[in-house]
Amino acid sequence: MLRPRAVAALLTAALLCALTSACAGGPGGSGPAGGGRSAVFLAGSDHLGGAPVYVAQERGLWSAEGIDATVTTQPSGRDALNAVLGGQAQLGVVGDLPAVTAALGGREVRIVADLSRFSDWRLLTRTDRQISGFAALKGRKVGVPQGTNVEYALSRMLASVQLTAADITAVNLAPNQVTSALARGDIDAGVTFPSFYDSARTTLGDRYAELPFAGYTARTLLVAGPKATEETTTAVLRALLKAQREIATDQAAARKAVLAQSKGALQAGYVDAFQPRYEYGATLSPELLAQLEQEAGWAKAAQGLPGSADRAVLLGHLHPAPLTAVDPAAVTVR
């Protein structure tokens, strides 16, 4: 029979193991998973922008790289980034603006790869608001999920006609709230994720109107947090490069994989129409760095964020080693 002191020691050890992610291979580390594989937790956001992640998940590409991945999808890239910074995930699939704001805030975030690019934005509005151009937004209420790439897309729409955020009344809405706010007449226009374009068209019916905008290329980034190891990050990238080759080889099959992984969040018509509009291919390029610098300058001016928007500082948040290891030609930034 164990003595009371020995029982207490065993209970303490069990409690410590439960609280320590390394004992279970949880998100706090990359400990062994089943079959000797390393466990890794990825927080995703945009299914189409992060299509390589979802294709890898659907096709089981992680196992060949010695990892056991758990992929969760957050409402926005901002939420995915918070999961990484909060330790719930080692890696995140986020937009460029959330990554920039984290860098300005001095957070430990490393940009590992630019996974995809997208520039087919729409300003959603109603016919009775008579907004026939972006200049007509002056003095209007515009719904937007603040802190996301969508907010920066709106800023570029305004800048295209020499307007700023001070010229409108911005209403902070969740991505899925823009359509209902438009339908109620609470806002005059809105900008949201492309996955909500069709629902807005259906909800508003004959009242639906939109203004296309291609003046901003949103980038979907793979970022690593403080708990991500070099070995695991490199293994994840190897699987994602296999997935991106599968997307290029059989786009129809890739769309089916993303649709299946969305678990009902996306409709087939949207995936078929919009996934071909994304440019896939993991890179770290001078164009990415230039865009991050421009966005950092905007974020400091528009949102009063701290930190430096200096190119050298932002370059320090790029982490090219994993991508260099798996595809040296994809890293062209210096």
Secondary structure, DSSP 8 states (H G I E B T S, - for coil): ---HHHHHHHHHHHHHHHH-HHHHT-TTS--B-GGG-EEEEEEE--TTTTHHHHHHHHHT-SGGGTEEEEEEE-SSHHHHHHHHHTTS-SEEEEEHHHHHHHHHTT---EEEEEEEEE--EEEEEEGGGT--SGGGGTT-EEEE-TTSHHHHHHHHHHHTTT--GGGSEEEE--GGGHHHHHHHTS-SEE---GGGHHHHHHHHGGGEEEEEE-S--EEEEEEE-TT--HHHHHHHHHHHHHHHHHHHH-HHHHHHHHHHHTTTSS-HHHHHHHGGGSEEEEEB-HHHHHHHHHHHHHHHHHH---S---HHHHHTTB--HHHHHH-GGGB---
